[in-house]
């Protein structure tokens, strides 16, 4: 019996219209990556397991897809491990490769392996799929694309300025106006923890603070208390819950609050430089806003932290994020290489563009011209015309069989074709072809010998 | 100690210049796929194992990369299987997903799953990586891209004609002139076997015949004899070794030889129709040649067989291939859907373009303008200018730190940048910027207030 076909959960087939829309986004992201001087690299879909394992925490290790060794994969398993049936010990013996979990670790591996070929500072972008054995849910998939741009080997804050401009350029080009680029700085978070005397509770503090939007001021205070912050510490942090006003007003408040913390003061200065420089240069359609509750990737970032929110009114998690990390390549033996980067959340950007109806109509037009097929002799003339149209870059096709004309028109309608050409016996005799505008219904005849007349009117 | 990083054997990192060259090829292939009316789809990197296993023969099954189940993967293994240590029985219990081995089986699965959404005839293209646990060797990788275009649900030979034109359009656009599209027909091969009375030895016959180029006429005869063909059968096949002349002359010879075979005569007629129609329409730069030794994918194709050879003088295996298969989707329960398709061999086309020096020079130019960095104040003016250049679509960058100017120039040279801009304190005072043409050494000043003057000269 034939198999009933399906695909693994958490994965997706993409239809022609979906692929075209995704490629539209990729194309715009890629274009701006390149005008900003980023260069593309690509890395293998699977890496040696030791490259990936241990880099994303225990949870990450569990979510990495492992590839079974080829051939007699049990032969490397010693008897004791086999008898113990301990998958934790067995896995590294039967699987030595694993699917990429993100683009950052492979990039770090790439930089170290190719350090002698690379001209630093190295601005690279990478647009490739990653895989995670996460529980699939709405908007979360086991295979999805990441679009990352990172600079390594440059400490200047001008990089952060450029990355804000890059977000702005891409979202403006996508006509996604009003996105908010939220910024924070890991040093500010450290400074706050220091000032409130809860240095060792920084992670607890920021995890709780990050929930301000979700659980409100009282909720955050309660959680901070449960996580071991003293009442005194929480009182000192109180002004943060009501930080408001312009970016510069917020910076003043932060500066005052953190005046006794060296690292905090440094963080405020960095943030101030970035914000002032961006404001001086001007953004096209995005907003830049300080958000001291922003604490993503805490264990990872050491300076700027970015996150992008969709325009107001669109319910959607962040559509981009990033930050600076001071030691990207240390795990692979290359010390003191600072990196800063951002990424674009393709799947969510897609959903936002869909919701706001921002995909250009042309994307759905996979075929501009369909020639009807009236039989063998007529179709030869039609194919000649189609060949000429294609040489002029027009997406054109000949219906492959002389099916009933109704059926052929139905196909043209389904494929959303704007022009349908007929070359029947009468047209052939007259040396003509008839073009029907499918929207207006209007029909125009052209000479088969001068298809240019039609092409120029397209 | 830090890990010494490496990548799995048979996989590759792609540097910026390699990615750009590959994207150049993909871009041209994609453009022509679309002008010929093909629509893109994408399928998941891994499929359920049952979708792939058993579709490529025993050898194929062995070469499919299997993904280990997540979590406690041993729990589905029964005690008897575990004790027997039989990987053949164990594998399906600990691994339920596998990496795509080609694009054809996933396409067939896609067509069946989505048959109610698809408007037939369905012309799809797909450009995605595939994975094979093959022994790596020169030009053979464990991860590589396939670029396939197929039509399903159309029996007309006009499809074959179009596919020849498609090859011609792509290779012409790549400036790869003189490629030879070799054609045969599975029905001709069947006819030959019938005429020589070796019907049951068709596979042996064609495998031997396919080696004519490599081992010569005597070698083929010897191998045919070893494979069980009688001397009489081999004598009858003799004229095939010296088939020559124009396509039409060869067709005449084949027609005569196969006049008593119904299927063979049908094959010659099909081939003749395709060749005559293509010749009537004309090719731009490729040649079309009958090759009765062409027998690729014998178990698979039922009509036309294509294979493309690089231009004469380039030593390289086939750079493309394809054919017609009458029952693509039957394995998944959808009967009587005929398909015909071709694919482009990206890696080999890349090597041929490299050998013939056919990649356009602009590809290597990842940055058009580099602004030197003379310090904080100057760099702010520079960033303003760079922002303006980027808004005009120019690939421009500001060197991220005020390093020694020699070092900055060296970076510009390494990245092959044609224009270097200086805004030092003097220029800043004069409200100017200096553009150095790195090839001619010529320097020109422009006003910072009118960057358009420079942009228009680019």
Contacts between the chains, C-beta under 8 A, distances in Angstrom:
chain1	res1	chain2	res2	distance
A	2	B	330	7.3
A	2	B	331	6.6
A	2	B	332	5.8
A	2	B	333	3.3
A	3	B	50	6.2
A	3	B	51	7.1
A	3	B	331	7.1
A	3	B	332	5.8
A	3	B	333	7.1
A	4	B	332	7.9
A	4	B	333	7.0
A	5	B	51	6.3
A	5	B	109	4.4
A	5	B	112	5.2
A	5	B	113	5.0
A	5	B	332	4.7
A	5	B	333	7.8
A	6	B	48	6.3
A	6	B	51	7.9
A	6	B	113	7.2
A	7	B	43	7.6
A	7	B	44	5.5
A	7	B	47	6.5
A	7	B	48	6.9
A	7	B	51	8.0
A	7	B	109	7.8
A	7	B	113	7.6
A	8	B	44	6.5
A	8	B	46	6.0
A	8	B	47	6.9
A	8	B	48	5.7
A	8	B	96	7.8
A	8	B	97	5.2
A	11	B	44	3.5
A	11	B	45	7.8
A	11	B	46	6.9
A	12	B	44	6.5
A	13	B	41	6.9
A	13	B	42	7.3
A	13	B	43	5.5
A	13	B	44	7.1
A	13	B	110	5.7
A	13	B	113	7.1
A	13	B	114	6.9
A	14	B	41	6.2
A	14	B	42	4.2
A	14	B	43	7.8
A	15	B	41	6.4
A	15	B	114	7.2
A	15	B	117	6.9
A	16	B	39	3.5
A	16	B	40	5.7
A	16	B	41	6.0
A	16	B	124	7.3
A	19	B	39	7.9
A	19	B	40	4.1
A	19	B	41	6.2
A	19	B	42	5.4
A	20	B	40	6.7
A	23	B	40	7.4
A	31	B	393	7.8
A	32	B	390	7.9
A	34	B	366	7.3
A	34	B	395	5.6
A	35	B	390	4.5
A	35	B	393	6.1
A	35	B	394	6.6
A	35	B	395	5.3
A	35	B	396	6.9
A	36	B	390	6.3
A	36	B	397	7.2
A	37	B	366	7.6
A	37	B	367	5.4
A	37	B	395	6.3
A	37	B	396	6.8
A	37	B	397	3.4
A	39	B	16	3.5
A	39	B	19	7.9
A	39	B	366	4.9
A	40	B	16	5.7
A	40	B	19	4.1
A	40	B	20	6.7
A	40	B	23	7.4
A	41	B	13	6.9
A	41	B	14	6.2
A	41	B	15	6.4
A	41	B	16	6.0
A	41	B	19	6.2
A	42	B	13	7.3
A	42	B	14	4.2
A	42	B	19	5.4
A	43	B	7	7.6
A	43	B	13	5.5
A	43	B	14	7.8
A	44	B	7	5.5
A	44	B	8	6.5
A	44	B	11	3.5
A	44	B	12	6.5
A	44	B	13	7.1
A	44	B	143	5.6
A	45	B	11	7.8
A	45	B	45	6.9
A	45	B	99	7.9
A	45	B	129	6.5
A	45	B	131	7.2
A	45	B	143	5.8
A	46	B	8	6.0
A	46	B	11	7.0
A	46	B	65	7.9
A	46	B	131	8.0
A	46	B	143	7.6
A	47	B	7	6.5
A	47	B	8	6.9
A	48	B	6	6.3
A	48	B	7	6.9
A	48	B	8	5.7
A	50	B	3	6.2
A	51	B	3	7.2
A	51	B	5	6.3
A	51	B	6	7.9
A	51	B	7	7.9
A	62	B	70	7.3
A	62	B	71	7.9
A	63	B	70	7.8
A	65	B	46	7.9
A	65	B	67	5.5
A	65	B	68	7.7
A	65	B	70	7.6
A	66	B	67	7.1
A	66	B	68	4.4
A	67	B	65	5.5
A	67	B	66	7.1
A	67	B	67	5.9
A	67	B	68	7.0
A	67	B	99	7.6
A	68	B	65	7.7
A	68	B	66	4.3
A	68	B	67	7.0
A	68	B	68	5.2
A	68	B	91	7.1
A	68	B	94	7.4
A	68	B	95	5.4
A	70	B	62	7.3
A	70	B	63	7.8
A	70	B	65	7.6
A	70	B	133	4.4
A	71	B	62	7.9
A	72	B	87	5.7
A	73	B	87	6.2
A	74	B	85	5.5
A	74	B	87	5.7
A	74	B	90	7.5
A	82	B	85	7.7
A	85	B	74	5.5
A	85	B	82	7.6
A	87	B	72	5.7
A	87	B	73	6.1
A	87	B	74	5.7
A	90	B	74	7.4
A	91	B	68	7.1
A	94	B	68	7.3
A	95	B	68	5.4
A	96	B	8	7.8
A	97	B	8	5.2
A	99	B	45	7.9
A	99	B	67	7.6
A	109	B	5	4.5
A	109	B	7	7.7
A	110	B	13	5.7
A	112	B	5	5.2
A	113	B	5	5.0
A	113	B	6	7.2
A	113	B	7	7.6
A	113	B	13	7.1
A	114	B	13	6.9
A	114	B	15	7.2
A	117	B	15	6.9
A	119	B	411	5.7
A	119	B	414	4.4
A	119	B	415	6.1
A	121	B	400	5.3
A	123	B	397	7.4
A	124	B	16	7.3
A	129	B	45	6.4
A	131	B	45	7.2
A	131	B	46	8.0
A	133	B	70	4.3
A	143	B	44	5.6
A	143	B	45	5.8
A	143	B	46	7.6
A	151	B	400	7.2
A	154	B	400	3.8
A	154	B	401	6.5
A	155	B	400	7.9
A	155	B	401	7.0
A	156	B	400	4.4
A	156	B	401	5.1
A	158	B	379	6.5
A	158	B	383	6.3
A	158	B	398	6.6
A	158	B	400	5.8
A	159	B	400	6.0
A	161	B	383	6.9
A	162	B	383	7.7
A	162	B	398	7.9
A	165	B	387	6.4
A	165	B	390	7.9
A	169	B	390	7.0
A	169	B	391	7.7
A	277	B	380	6.8
A	277	B	383	7.4
A	280	B	380	7.2
A	280	B	384	7.9
A	281	B	383	6.6
A	281	B	384	6.1
A	281	B	387	5.5
A	330	B	2	7.2
A	331	B	2	6.6
A	331	B	3	7.1
A	332	B	2	5.8
A	332	B	3	5.8
A	332	B	4	7.9
A	332	B	5	4.7
A	333	B	2	3.3
A	333	B	3	7.1
A	333	B	4	7.0
A	333	B	5	7.8
A	366	B	34	7.3
A	366	B	37	7.6
A	366	B	39	4.9
A	367	B	37	5.4
A	379	B	158	6.5
A	380	B	277	6.8
A	380	B	280	7.2
A	383	B	158	6.3
A	383	B	161	6.9
A	383	B	162	7.7
A	383	B	277	7.4
A	383	B	281	6.6
A	384	B	280	7.9
A	384	B	281	6.0
A	387	B	165	6.4
A	387	B	281	5.5
A	390	B	32	7.9
A	390	B	35	4.5
A	390	B	36	6.3
A	390	B	165	7.9
A	390	B	169	7.0
A	391	B	169	7.7
A	393	B	31	7.8
A	393	B	35	6.1
A	394	B	35	6.6
A	395	B	34	5.5
A	395	B	35	5.2
A	395	B	37	6.3
A	396	B	35	6.9
A	396	B	37	6.8
A	397	B	36	7.2
A	397	B	37	3.4
A	397	B	123	7.4
A	398	B	158	6.6
A	398	B	162	7.9
A	400	B	121	5.3
A	400	B	151	7.2
A	400	B	154	3.8
A	400	B	155	7.9
A	400	B	156	4.4
A	400	B	158	5.8
A	400	B	159	6.0
A	401	B	154	6.5
A	401	B	155	7.0
A	401	B	156	5.1
A	411	B	119	5.7
A	414	B	119	4.4
A	415	B	119	6.1
